[in-house]
């Protein structure tokens, strides 16, 4: 029996196919001469996934402006766990994790492939904690509402990294440092949340009024941008000390934590580029930032 036939007999044709797929993808993840940028995106309402508005139009433009990634890794405010996990399935499902929206939004499917090999490689990069390979979650709206607008053909592999909700901001910042090498392998890393996210105080009557914000929200939007511009990550990690208004801007840290991943991946001499810089509905902001 020839060697290749023996291997097929021992590990199976399916495993050989997966091995071939892994080698093919791994060979495409060599270090690039130009590293990918890193984004924090204020994703706002799920309706941004299907509406043509100033926010979604800017996401579309961003998708055309930057180098096309080999994969996207998103840290979404909507996957909160008691540990750290990464999606590792070949075909992640589209999760409709919201209620009260039009049927057209629930009909959306974003059939981007997963990439189990990249999930495994990313998990191995992280020594701060054990990373579980998840086969149940999928892509929630914090991810697909943005990525769908950036890459509508759904051909680029998309993965999600969960947020351990029981760990502080510093933990997430330090963990993100460990996956920095992915930027040089063609992986676009996106933190998706909102720096200011207080749904209980939203003025729904003024949600569509351009740039309506309560004084405290305008103050915090300014303070967040000021510290990002100055590279003062320590102050942003300890955001609750910036102002008494921080408690209103970040009543819970779920939508704020994705910013920690973006900040941690900023490299020396990478200046922030802000986009979608608006406070809306009084108590939300769409302010987003790109490094690199």
C-alpha positions in Angstrom: 0.0 0.0 0.0 1.3 3.4 -0.9 2.0 5.9 1.9 -0.8 8.3 0.9 -3.3 5.4 0.8 -2.2 4.2 4.2 -2.7 7.7 5.7 -6.2 7.9 4.2 -7.0 4.5 5.7 -5.8 5.5 9.1 -7.2 9.0 9.5 -10.0 9.0 7.0 -10.7 10.9 3.8 -12.7 13.6 5.6 -9.8 14.3 8.0 -7.5 14.5 5.0 -9.8 17.1 3.5 -9.9 19.1 6.7 -6.1 18.9 6.9 -5.8 20.1 3.3 -8.1 23.0 4.2 -6.1 23.9 7.2 -2.8 23.9 5.3 -4.4 26.1 2.6 -5.7 28.6 5.1 -2.6 28.5 7.2 -0.4 29.2 4.2 -2.5 32.3 3.6 -1.9 33.6 7.1 1.7 34.4 6.6 2.8 37.8 7.9 2.0 40.6 5.6 4.2 43.6 4.7 1.3 45.8 5.7 -0.6 45.0 8.9 -4.4 45.4 9.0 -5.9 48.3 10.8 -8.0 47.7 14.0 -11.4 49.2 14.5 -13.8 50.1 17.3 -17.3 50.5 15.8 -20.3 52.0 17.5 -22.9 49.7 16.1 -26.0 51.3 17.6 -29.4 50.0 16.5 -29.7 46.6 14.6 -31.6 48.5 12.0 -28.3 49.9 10.8 -27.8 46.5 9.2 -30.6 47.1 6.6 -30.9 50.9 6.5 -29.0 53.2 4.2 -28.1 55.9 6.6 -25.0 58.0 7.5 -23.6 55.3 9.8 -24.1 52.3 7.5 -22.8 54.3 4.5 -19.6 55.0 6.4 -19.2 51.3 7.2 -19.6 50.5 3.5 -17.0 53.1 2.7 -14.6 51.7 5.3 -14.9 48.3 3.8 -13.7 49.7 0.5 -11.0 52.0 2.0 -9.0 49.4 3.8 -7.1 46.4 2.5 -9.4 43.4 2.1 -8.8 41.1 5.1 -8.3 37.3 5.0 -10.6 37.0 8.0 -12.5 39.2 10.4 -12.4 38.7 14.2 -15.1 40.6 16.1 -15.4 41.2 19.8 -19.1 42.0 20.2 -20.9 43.5 23.1 -23.6 40.9 22.7 -21.6 37.8 23.5 -21.0 37.8 27.2 -19.7 34.7 28.9 -18.2 33.6 32.2 -15.0 32.6 30.4 -13.4 33.3 27.0 -14.6 31.5 23.9 -14.1 31.8 20.2 -16.4 30.6 17.5 -14.9 27.6 15.8 -17.6 26.2 13.5 -17.3 26.2 9.7 -20.7 27.8 9.2 -21.7 30.2 11.9 -25.4 30.9 12.1 -26.9 34.4 12.0 -28.3 35.3 15.5 -31.3 37.6 15.7 -30.7 38.6 19.3 -33.2 41.4 19.6 -37.0 42.0 19.7 -39.6 44.5 18.5 -38.0 45.2 15.1 -39.6 44.7 11.6 -39.7 41.3 10.1 -37.3 42.4 7.4 -34.6 42.5 10.1 -35.3 39.0 11.3 -35.2 37.8 7.7 -31.6 38.8 7.3 -29.1 36.0 7.0 -25.4 36.7 6.8 -23.8 33.4 5.6 -20.2 34.2 6.1 -18.0 31.1 6.6 -16.2 30.5 9.8 -12.6 29.3 10.1 -12.0 26.6 12.7 -8.2 26.6 12.0 -7.9 30.4 12.7 -10.0 29.9 15.9 -7.6 27.3 17.1 -4.6 29.4 16.3 -6.0 32.4 18.0 -6.9 30.3 21.1 -3.3 29.1 21.3 -2.0 32.7 21.2 -3.8 33.5 24.5 -2.0 32.5 27.6 -3.9 34.7 30.0 -6.8 32.2 30.1 -8.0 29.0 28.6 -10.0 29.8 25.5 -12.9 27.5 24.6 -13.7 26.5 21.0 -17.4 27.3 20.6 -19.6 25.5 18.1 -23.0 26.8 19.3 -23.0 30.6 19.2 -22.6 32.1 15.7 -22.7 35.8 14.6 -24.8 38.1 16.7 -26.0 41.5 15.5 -23.1 43.3 17.1 -21.0 41.6 14.4 -23.2 41.0 11.4 -24.9 44.4 11.4 -21.6 46.0 10.8 -19.7 43.4 8.8 -22.7 42.9 6.4 -22.4 46.5 5.4 -18.6 46.3 5.0 -18.5 43.0 3.1 -22.0 42.3 1.7 -20.9 39.3 -0.4 -20.3 37.3 2.9 -17.2 35.6 1.4 -14.7 36.5 4.1 -14.5 34.2 7.2 -15.9 35.8 10.3 -15.2 34.8 13.9 -16.3 36.1 17.3 -14.3 36.3 20.5 -16.5 36.4 23.6 -16.3 38.8 26.5 -15.8 37.5 30.0 -18.3 39.8 31.7 -17.0 39.0 35.1 -13.5 40.4 34.5 -12.5 44.1 34.7 -11.5 46.4 31.8 -7.8 45.8 32.5 -8.2 42.1 32.0 -9.7 42.6 28.5 -7.0 45.1 27.6 -4.2 42.7 28.6 -5.9 39.7 26.9 -6.2 41.7 23.6 -2.4 42.3 23.6 -1.9 38.6 23.1 -3.6 38.5 19.7 -1.7 41.5 18.2 0.1 39.2 15.7 -3.2 38.6 13.9 -3.0 42.1 12.5 0.1 41.1 10.5 -1.6 38.0 9.2 -4.4 39.7 7.3 -7.0 39.5 10.1 -9.2 42.6 10.7 -10.0 42.9 14.4 -13.2 44.8 15.2 -14.4 45.8 18.7 -18.2 46.4 18.3 -20.2 48.2 21.0 -20.9 51.8 22.0 -18.7 54.0 24.3 -21.9 55.6 25.6 -24.8 53.2 25.9 -27.6 54.1 28.3 -30.8 52.6 26.8 -32.9 53.5 29.9 -32.4 57.2 29.3 -32.8 57.3 25.5 -35.2 60.0 24.3 -37.0 57.9 21.7 -38.9 60.9 20.3 -35.5 62.5 19.4 -33.7 59.4 18.3 -33.7 60.5 14.7 -32.9 64.1 15.5 -29.3 64.7 14.3 -26.7 65.0 17.1 -29.1 65.3 20.1 -27.3 64.5 23.3 -27.7 65.2 27.0 -25.0 67.4 28.5 -23.4 64.4 30.3 -23.3 62.4 27.1 -21.6 65.2 25.2 -19.1 65.6 28.0 -18.2 61.9 28.0 -18.0 61.7 24.2 -15.5 64.6 24.4 -13.5 63.0 27.3 -13.4 59.6 25.6 -12.1 61.1 22.3 -9.6 63.3 24.2 -8.0 60.4 26.0 -8.0 58.2 22.9 -6.3 61.1 21.0 -3.7 61.5 23.7 -3.1 57.7 23.9 -4.1 57.8 27.6 -5.2 54.1 27.8 -4.8 54.0 31.6 -7.5 56.7 32.0 -9.8 54.8 29.5 -9.3 51.5 31.4 -10.3 53.4 34.6 -13.1 55.2 32.8 -15.2 55.5 35.9 -12.7 58.0 37.3 -12.9 60.3 34.3 -16.1 62.1 35.5 -19.2 61.6 37.6 -20.9 61.4 34.2 -19.2 58.1 33.5 -21.8 56.3 35.6 -24.5 57.5 33.2 -22.5 56.9 30.1 -21.5 53.4 31.0 -24.1 52.0 33.4 -23.0 48.5 32.5 -19.6 47.8 30.8 -20.8 45.3 28.1 -20.8 47.9 25.3 -17.7 49.6 26.6 -15.4 46.5 26.9 -15.0 46.1 23.1 -13.1 49.4 23.1 -10.5 47.8 25.3 -9.6 45.3 22.6 -9.1 48.1 20.0 -7.1 50.3 22.3 -4.8 47.4 23.3 -4.0 46.7 19.7 -3.0 50.3 18.9 0.7 50.4 18.0 3.2 53.2 18.5 2.7 56.1 16.2 -0.8 55.0 15.1 -3.0 58.0 15.2 -6.7 57.6 15.8 -9.1 58.4 13.0 -12.6 59.0 14.3 -15.7 58.4 12.2 -19.5 58.4 12.8 -18.8 60.8 15.7 -22.2 61.6 17.0 -24.3 61.5 20.1 -27.9 60.3 19.3 -31.1 59.9 21.3 -29.6 61.8 24.1 -27.8 58.9 25.7 -26.0 56.9 23.0 -23.0 57.6 20.8 -22.0 56.2 17.5 -18.4 57.4 17.8 -16.0 55.0 16.2 -12.2 54.9 15.7 -9.6 53.3 13.5 -6.0 52.8 14.2 -3.6 52.0 11.4 
